[in-house]
Amino acid sequence: MKQNLFSGSFFVFEGPDGSGQSTQAALLKEYFLKRGQAVLLTKEPTSWTQAGKRIREVLDEKIKIEPLKLQELFCQDRREHLTEEIIPALKDGTAVIADRYAFSTLAFGGLEVPLSALMELNQDFIFPNKVFYLRVCPEECVRRIEARGKGVQFFEKQEKLRRVIENYDELARRFGDKFVVLDGQQSIKVIHQQVIDSLENTL
């Protein structure tokens, strides 16, 4: 991936389903707004590209698709997401917070597609200034997912979650200090403070 050379900072929250990354992304947005910082909170897959809509059908198990084709759809969605939304905001100096990004493709897609192939698919995308990885055990993830009362989706079965976490752990080792590993089983308040503390040298 390529370094972010734009004036705005780019932050990404990652983790297995049920890790709380959406909650922490929203809290960071509020933190920036209180500081008077222009901020964009966004999410992948998107809901507005054709690829994003197709991905949702797969995740909801309405249609089936080959694993590599699914990951190509994620990358197609990401390319449009960057071009239409993320990069224009970064150029304007806006802080961009993404709830999932390329690392979800590597962690989830890596269940069925070789990591080397996925790295190649994502090589031209921007690397965030910081990636926050909320690490939560599979059992806790499933408990949280079931508590939502919306059923369990394609990537949310417990054994798949276990393997996804192993893939995220490998990414954390590979990408070093730009990949901030947080214990996602701590309280929401404690995790948020750790996020803020880790940004002190970035902001």
C-alpha positions as CSV (number, residue, x, y, z in Angstrom):
1,M,0.0,0.0,0.0
2,K,1.0,3.6,-0.5
3,Q,1.7,6.3,2.1
4,N,-0.9,8.9,2.7
5,L,0.6,12.1,1.3
6,F,-2.5,14.2,1.6
7,S,-3.0,16.9,4.3
8,G,-5.8,15.1,6.1
9,S,-5.1,12.2,8.4
10,F,-6.6,8.7,7.8
11,F,-7.7,6.4,10.6
12,V,-9.1,3.0,10.4
13,F,-10.9,0.7,12.9
14,E,-10.7,-3.0,12.4
15,G,-11.6,-6.2,14.2
16,P,-13.7,-9.3,14.0
17,D,-17.5,-8.8,13.8
18,G,-18.7,-7.9,17.3
19,S,-15.4,-6.2,18.3
20,G,-16.9,-2.8,18.8
21,Q,-15.0,-1.0,16.0
22,S,-18.1,0.9,14.8
23,T,-18.7,2.2,18.3
24,Q,-15.0,3.4,18.7
25,A,-15.1,5.0,15.2
26,A,-18.1,7.0,16.1
27,L,-16.5,8.1,19.4
28,L,-13.4,9.3,17.6
29,K,-15.5,11.3,15.3
30,E,-17.2,13.1,18.2
31,Y,-13.7,13.7,19.7
32,F,-12.5,15.4,16.6
33,L,-15.7,17.5,16.3
34,K,-15.3,18.8,19.8
35,R,-11.8,19.9,18.9
36,G,-13.1,21.8,15.9
37,Q,-11.6,19.3,13.4
38,A,-13.3,18.6,10.1
39,V,-14.0,14.9,10.1
40,L,-15.6,12.3,7.8
41,L,-16.8,9.0,9.3
42,T,-17.3,6.3,6.6
43,K,-17.7,2.6,6.4
44,E,-16.8,-0.4,4.2
45,P,-18.4,-2.0,2.3
46,T,-20.3,1.0,1.2
47,S,-24.0,1.0,0.6
48,W,-24.0,3.2,-2.5
49,T,-21.7,1.5,-5.1
50,Q,-22.9,-1.4,-7.2
51,A,-20.1,-3.5,-5.9
52,G,-21.1,-2.7,-2.3
53,K,-24.7,-3.7,-2.9
54,R,-23.6,-6.9,-4.4
55,I,-21.4,-7.6,-1.4
56,R,-24.3,-7.1,0.9
57,E,-26.3,-9.8,-1.0
58,V,-23.4,-12.2,-0.5
59,L,-22.9,-11.5,3.2
60,D,-26.7,-11.9,3.8
61,E,-26.4,-15.3,2.0
62,K,-28.9,-14.3,-0.7
63,I,-26.5,-15.2,-3.4
64,K,-23.3,-17.3,-3.7
65,I,-20.1,-16.2,-5.4
66,E,-16.5,-17.5,-5.7
67,P,-14.2,-16.4,-2.9
68,L,-11.8,-14.5,-5.1
69,K,-14.6,-12.8,-7.0
70,L,-16.0,-11.6,-3.7
71,Q,-12.7,-10.1,-2.7
72,E,-12.4,-8.4,-6.1
73,L,-15.8,-6.9,-5.4
74,F,-14.5,-5.5,-2.1
75,C,-11.6,-4.0,-3.9
76,Q,-13.8,-2.5,-6.6
77,D,-16.0,-1.0,-3.9
78,R,-12.9,0.3,-2.1
79,R,-11.5,1.9,-5.2
80,E,-14.7,3.9,-5.7
81,H,-14.9,4.7,-2.0
82,L,-11.4,6.2,-2.1
83,T,-11.9,8.1,-5.4
84,E,-15.4,9.5,-4.6
85,E,-15.2,10.1,-0.9
86,I,-12.0,9.4,1.1
87,I,-9.3,11.1,-1.1
88,P,-11.3,14.3,-1.8
89,A,-11.8,14.7,2.0
90,L,-8.1,14.0,2.7
91,K,-7.1,16.6,0.1
92,D,-9.3,19.2,2.0
93,G,-7.5,18.4,5.2
94,T,-10.4,16.5,6.7
95,A,-9.7,13.7,9.2
96,V,-11.2,10.5,7.7
97,I,-12.2,7.7,10.0
98,A,-13.1,4.4,8.3
99,D,-15.1,1.6,9.9
100,R,-13.2,-1.2,8.1
101,Y,-10.9,-0.9,5.2
102,A,-8.4,-3.1,3.2
103,F,-7.3,-5.0,6.3
104,S,-10.8,-6.6,6.5
105,T,-10.2,-7.9,3.0
106,L,-6.9,-9.4,4.2
107,A,-8.3,-10.9,7.5
108,F,-11.7,-12.1,6.3
109,G,-10.8,-12.9,2.7
110,G,-7.7,-14.7,3.9
111,L,-10.0,-17.5,5.1
112,E,-10.3,-18.7,1.5
113,V,-7.9,-16.7,-0.7
114,P,-4.1,-16.7,-0.3
115,L,-2.9,-13.6,1.5
116,S,-0.3,-12.9,-1.2
117,A,-3.1,-12.6,-3.8
118,L,-5.1,-10.3,-1.5
119,M,-2.0,-8.1,-0.8
120,E,-1.6,-7.7,-4.6
121,L,-5.2,-6.7,-5.1
122,N,-4.8,-4.0,-2.4
123,Q,-1.3,-2.8,-3.2
124,D,-2.3,0.5,-4.8
125,F,-4.5,1.7,-2.0
126,I,-3.6,4.3,0.7
127,F,-2.2,3.0,4.0
128,P,-3.9,4.8,6.9
129,N,-1.9,6.9,9.4
130,K,-3.2,4.5,12.1
131,V,-5.1,1.3,12.2
132,F,-6.8,0.4,15.4
133,Y,-7.4,-3.3,15.8
134,L,-9.8,-4.3,18.5
135,R,-9.0,-7.8,19.6
136,V,-11.9,-9.8,21.0
137,C,-12.1,-13.6,21.6
138,P,-14.5,-15.5,19.3
139,E,-16.9,-16.5,22.1
140,E,-17.4,-12.8,23.1
141,C,-17.9,-11.8,19.5
142,V,-20.6,-14.3,19.0
143,R,-22.3,-13.3,22.3
144,R,-22.3,-9.7,21.2
145,I,-23.6,-10.5,17.7
146,E,-26.4,-12.7,19.1
147,A,-27.3,-9.9,21.5
148,R,-28.1,-7.6,18.6
149,G,-31.0,-10.0,17.7
150,K,-30.3,-9.7,14.0
151,G,-29.1,-13.3,13.4
152,V,-25.6,-14.4,12.5
153,Q,-24.1,-13.6,9.1
154,F,-21.7,-15.3,6.8
155,F,-18.4,-14.3,8.4
156,E,-19.8,-14.4,12.0
157,K,-19.7,-18.1,12.7
158,Q,-17.4,-18.8,15.7
159,E,-14.8,-21.0,14.0
160,K,-14.5,-18.5,11.1
161,L,-14.1,-15.7,13.7
162,R,-11.3,-17.6,15.3
163,R,-9.4,-17.8,12.0
164,V,-10.2,-14.1,11.2
165,I,-8.6,-13.1,14.6
166,E,-5.5,-15.2,13.7
167,N,-5.2,-13.4,10.4
168,Y,-5.6,-10.0,12.1
169,D,-2.8,-11.0,14.6
170,E,-0.6,-11.8,11.6
171,L,-1.3,-8.4,10.1
172,A,-0.5,-6.7,13.4
173,R,2.9,-8.4,13.4
174,R,3.5,-7.6,9.7
175,F,2.6,-3.9,9.9
176,G,4.2,-3.0,13.2
177,D,3.6,0.3,15.0
178,K,1.0,1.6,12.5
179,F,-1.3,-1.3,13.7
180,V,-2.4,-0.4,17.2
181,V,-3.7,-3.5,19.0
182,L,-6.3,-2.8,21.7
183,D,-8.0,-5.2,24.0
184,G,-11.6,-5.0,22.8
185,Q,-13.0,-6.6,25.9
186,Q,-12.2,-3.6,28.0
187,S,-14.9,-1.0,28.7
188,I,-15.9,1.4,25.8
189,K,-14.5,4.4,27.8
190,V,-11.2,2.8,28.5
191,I,-10.7,1.8,24.8
192,H,-11.6,5.2,23.6
193,Q,-9.0,6.8,25.9
194,Q,-6.4,4.4,24.6
195,V,-7.2,5.5,21.1
196,I,-6.9,9.1,22.0
197,D,-3.6,8.5,23.8
198,S,-2.1,6.7,20.8
199,L,-3.0,9.7,18.6
200,E,-1.1,12.3,20.7
201,N,2.0,12.1,18.4
202,T,-0.1,12.0,15.2
203,L,-2.4,15.0,15.7
